[in-house]
Amino acid sequence: LAARIAKANLVQVSNEFSHVKTVAILGAGVAGLQTARQLQEIGIACAMFEKEEEVGGVWRKNYADFGLQVPKELYEFPDFPYPENFKCEDFPTGSEVQDYIVMYSKTFGLRDKI
């Protein structure tokens, strides 16, 4: 693998984004919300496109009857730990995870980007 990588013709990528005006994000699930938050932090405007009325992606419907299989601390937004006043067990249910995702989107004004 190392030999194949060494032979690769990799294009140099710039980390300069001043030419970017607005970024489109498809979906307001966990990944879409985190992307919007990071863009917000560096001052790049974004617009999220979500087909449902509420954020949350798969947690909104598909995982509503399930829950986390890992402790909640391993499934939280990097800049938003589960709040102390958020009542849930160490392994939140699907609806509790959905509530946490909605709380994240409201805290950072991400719903306004949909």
BALOBA-1460 file (C-alpha; in Angstrom, 3 decimals):
// residues 114
<rec num="1" residu="l" x="0.000" y="0.000" z="0.000"/>
<rec num="2" residu="a" x="2.792" y="2.418" z="0.878"/>
<rec num="3" residu="a" x="4.406" y="1.819" z="-2.519"/>
<rec num="4" residu="r" x="1.124" y="2.466" z="-4.319"/>
<rec num="5" residu="i" x="0.620" y="5.670" z="-2.362"/>
<rec num="6" residu="a" x="4.181" y="6.801" z="-3.118"/>
<rec num="7" residu="k" x="3.504" y="6.409" z="-6.865"/>
<rec num="8" residu="a" x="0.236" y="8.344" z="-6.719"/>
<rec num="9" residu="n" x="-0.038" y="11.619" z="-8.538"/>
<rec num="10" residu="l" x="-1.811" y="13.693" z="-5.909"/>
<rec num="11" residu="v" x="-3.173" y="17.110" z="-6.709"/>
<rec num="12" residu="q" x="-2.157" y="19.841" z="-4.276"/>
<rec num="13" residu="v" x="-5.232" y="21.044" z="-2.406"/>
<rec num="14" residu="s" x="-5.586" y="24.598" z="-1.174"/>
<rec num="15" residu="n" x="-7.025" y="25.426" z="2.230"/>
<rec num="16" residu="e" x="-7.977" y="28.896" z="1.011"/>
<rec num="17" residu="f" x="-11.740" y="29.339" z="0.736"/>
<rec num="18" residu="s" x="-12.201" y="33.103" z="0.420"/>
<rec num="19" residu="h" x="-13.791" y="32.596" z="-3.012"/>
<rec num="20" residu="v" x="-16.594" y="30.456" z="-1.539"/>
<rec num="21" residu="k" x="-19.797" y="32.456" z="-1.111"/>
<rec num="22" residu="t" x="-22.316" y="29.880" z="0.144"/>
<rec num="23" residu="v" x="-22.190" y="26.119" z="0.671"/>
<rec num="24" residu="a" x="-25.224" y="23.885" z="0.089"/>
<rec num="25" residu="i" x="-25.722" y="21.070" z="2.587"/>
<rec num="26" residu="l" x="-28.084" y="18.228" z="1.776"/>
<rec num="27" residu="g" x="-29.836" y="16.985" z="4.884"/>
<rec num="28" residu="a" x="-30.130" y="18.296" z="8.428"/>
<rec num="29" residu="g" x="-29.080" y="15.103" z="10.176"/>
<rec num="30" residu="v" x="-26.061" y="14.801" z="12.437"/>
<rec num="31" residu="a" x="-23.507" y="15.242" z="9.619"/>
<rec num="32" residu="g" x="-25.359" y="18.135" z="7.992"/>
<rec num="33" residu="l" x="-25.743" y="19.983" z="11.284"/>
<rec num="34" residu="q" x="-22.088" y="19.505" z="12.184"/>
<rec num="35" residu="t" x="-21.028" y="20.739" z="8.758"/>
<rec num="36" residu="a" x="-23.248" y="23.809" z="9.095"/>
<rec num="37" residu="r" x="-21.839" y="24.515" z="12.554"/>
<rec num="38" residu="q" x="-18.227" y="24.286" z="11.364"/>
<rec num="39" residu="l" x="-18.922" y="26.556" z="8.400"/>
<rec num="40" residu="q" x="-20.644" y="28.992" z="10.754"/>
<rec num="41" residu="e" x="-17.532" y="29.008" z="12.940"/>
<rec num="42" residu="i" x="-15.230" y="29.998" z="10.070"/>
<rec num="43" residu="g" x="-17.646" y="32.549" z="8.639"/>
<rec num="44" residu="i" x="-18.833" y="30.727" z="5.518"/>
<rec num="45" residu="a" x="-22.549" y="31.009" z="4.784"/>
<rec num="46" residu="c" x="-24.485" y="27.835" z="4.159"/>
<rec num="47" residu="a" x="-27.966" y="26.700" z="3.247"/>
<rec num="48" residu="m" x="-29.262" y="23.313" z="4.376"/>
<rec num="49" residu="f" x="-31.847" y="21.458" z="2.342"/>
<rec num="50" residu="e" x="-33.993" y="19.083" z="4.390"/>
<rec num="51" residu="k" x="-37.086" y="17.292" z="3.097"/>
<rec num="52" residu="e" x="-38.633" y="16.790" z="6.543"/>
<rec num="53" residu="e" x="-40.096" y="19.377" z="8.896"/>
<rec num="54" residu="e" x="-37.613" y="18.601" z="11.682"/>
<rec num="55" residu="v" x="-33.853" y="18.099" z="11.914"/>
<rec num="56" residu="g" x="-32.401" y="14.796" z="13.071"/>
<rec num="57" residu="g" x="-32.012" y="12.585" z="10.025"/>
<rec num="58" residu="v" x="-32.354" y="8.900" z="10.874"/>
<rec num="59" residu="w" x="-32.927" y="9.645" z="14.563"/>
<rec num="60" residu="r" x="-36.166" y="11.453" z="13.728"/>
<rec num="61" residu="k" x="-37.997" y="8.324" z="12.483"/>
<rec num="62" residu="n" x="-35.848" y="5.304" z="11.657"/>
<rec num="63" residu="y" x="-34.120" y="5.023" z="15.035"/>
<rec num="64" residu="a" x="-36.981" y="6.362" z="17.162"/>
<rec num="65" residu="d" x="-37.555" y="2.927" z="18.727"/>
<rec num="66" residu="f" x="-33.850" y="2.210" z="19.195"/>
<rec num="67" residu="g" x="-31.151" y="3.845" z="21.259"/>
<rec num="68" residu="l" x="-27.422" y="4.271" z="21.580"/>
<rec num="69" residu="q" x="-25.308" y="1.161" z="21.948"/>
<rec num="70" residu="v" x="-22.453" y="3.196" z="23.392"/>
<rec num="71" residu="p" x="-22.383" y="5.610" z="26.329"/>
<rec num="72" residu="k" x="-23.797" y="9.005" z="25.431"/>
<rec num="73" residu="e" x="-20.373" y="10.653" z="25.885"/>
<rec num="74" residu="l" x="-19.198" y="8.756" z="22.803"/>
<rec num="75" residu="y" x="-22.086" y="10.114" z="20.725"/>
<rec num="76" residu="e" x="-22.233" y="13.830" z="21.255"/>
<rec num="77" residu="f" x="-21.367" y="16.895" z="19.247"/>
<rec num="78" residu="p" x="-17.766" y="17.969" z="19.957"/>
<rec num="79" residu="d" x="-18.795" y="21.474" z="21.014"/>
<rec num="80" residu="f" x="-22.015" y="20.444" z="22.781"/>
<rec num="81" residu="p" x="-21.857" y="17.756" z="25.480"/>
<rec num="82" residu="y" x="-25.160" y="16.449" z="26.789"/>
<rec num="83" residu="p" x="-26.345" y="19.244" z="29.113"/>
<rec num="84" residu="e" x="-26.471" y="18.513" z="32.844"/>
<rec num="85" residu="n" x="-30.205" y="19.242" z="32.918"/>
<rec num="86" residu="f" x="-30.904" y="16.865" z="30.011"/>
<rec num="87" residu="k" x="-32.525" y="13.852" z="31.628"/>
<rec num="88" residu="c" x="-31.442" y="10.553" z="30.089"/>
<rec num="89" residu="e" x="-29.618" y="7.375" z="31.045"/>
<rec num="90" residu="d" x="-26.044" y="6.547" z="30.016"/>
<rec num="91" residu="f" x="-27.479" y="4.891" z="26.882"/>
<rec num="92" residu="p" x="-30.176" y="7.309" z="25.619"/>
<rec num="93" residu="t" x="-33.213" y="6.103" z="23.707"/>
<rec num="94" residu="g" x="-33.706" y="7.105" z="20.086"/>
<rec num="95" residu="s" x="-36.205" y="9.797" z="21.007"/>
<rec num="96" residu="e" x="-33.789" y="11.205" z="23.612"/>
<rec num="97" residu="v" x="-31.014" y="11.355" z="20.998"/>
<rec num="98" residu="q" x="-33.458" y="13.125" z="18.665"/>
<rec num="99" residu="d" x="-34.277" y="15.650" z="21.414"/>
<rec num="100" residu="y" x="-30.542" y="16.249" z="21.937"/>
<rec num="101" residu="i" x="-30.039" y="16.838" z="18.187"/>
<rec num="102" residu="v" x="-32.931" y="19.320" z="18.106"/>
<rec num="103" residu="m" x="-31.477" y="21.085" z="21.156"/>
<rec num="104" residu="y" x="-28.108" y="21.368" z="19.381"/>
<rec num="105" residu="s" x="-29.709" y="22.856" z="16.275"/>
<rec num="106" residu="k" x="-31.639" y="25.418" z="18.340"/>
<rec num="107" residu="t" x="-28.659" y="26.334" z="20.525"/>
<rec num="108" residu="f" x="-26.535" y="27.295" z="17.519"/>
<rec num="109" residu="g" x="-29.308" y="28.719" z="15.323"/>
<rec num="110" residu="l" x="-28.854" y="26.023" z="12.695"/>
<rec num="111" residu="r" x="-32.573" y="25.650" z="11.936"/>
<rec num="112" residu="d" x="-32.437" y="29.148" z="10.430"/>
<rec num="113" residu="k" x="-30.163" y="27.781" z="7.717"/>
<rec num="114" residu="i" x="-32.802" y="25.374" z="6.360"/>
